[in-house]
Amino acid sequence: MSADEVQALLTAAFPDTQFQVEGGGAKFTVQAIGDLFAGKRAVQRQQLIYGVLNEHIASGAIHAVSMSLHTPQEWTERGNG
């Protein structure tokens, strides 16, 4: 599975969220910025992403996912954007 394929899956599931996916083979890094993370703890945010990717994790197409998940406000407060 490619980074572009992972990004397409996530973008289709959460069209109002910005995704940047890097990696290849079965290991990926996902950076996401979106309002859907507002009011959610880190684990809840990760569960949203895993919900989309679980089928591919179960099949072995994805082995590891590292995530950086932020609201737009958090992203700006970190000095980005």
N, C-alpha and C positions, 0 to 999 in steps of 0.2 A: 504494500500500500504506500502511496506517495503522500507527501505533505499537502499537495494540492487536493488530493482526494479527501483527506481528513478535513481540510479547510472547507471544502465544498459541502461536506456532511454537516458541519457545524453551522455554516452560513445558512444553509437551507432550513435548519432547525430554529435558528435564532437570527432572522434577517436584519434586525435592528442592532446587532452587536458586531463590533469590529474584531476580526480574528487575524492573527498572524501565526502560522504553523510552520515549524522548521523540523527537520529530521528526515528520516527515511528508514527503509526496511521495516522495522517494527517498533522503533523508538522515536517519540515525538515530543516537542515542546510546544505548548499552546499558550499564547498570550491573547487575552480577550479583554475588551473594554465595552461595558454595556450597562444600561440601567437595570437589566434583569437581575444584577447582583446586589442591588440596593436592599439593605435590611437583612441580608443573608450572611450567616457565618461561613467561614472558609470551607468547611465540610459540605455545607448545603450548596455552595457554589460549585464545588467539584462534582457533586452528585448530578447537577444539571448536565455537565459535560459528559460524565460517564454514562448518563442515560442515553445519550446519542451514540456513544462509541462502544457500549457494552457488547453488542453483537459481534463487532470486529475484534474486540479483546477476547471474547469467548472462542472465536474461530482461530485465534493465533495471528491474525493479520496485524494486530497491534499488541505489542508486549508491554511497553512502558509509556506513560504519559506524564510529563512534568507540566504543571500549570501555574500561570500567573494571571489571576482573574481580578479585575478591578471595575469599579463604577467610574464614569467619566470624571467625577469630582475627585475621587481617590487618585486617579491617574494624574490629574492636573496638580494636586497637592504634592505629589512625589516629584514635581519639577519637570514633568513630561508634557507633551502636547503643545 
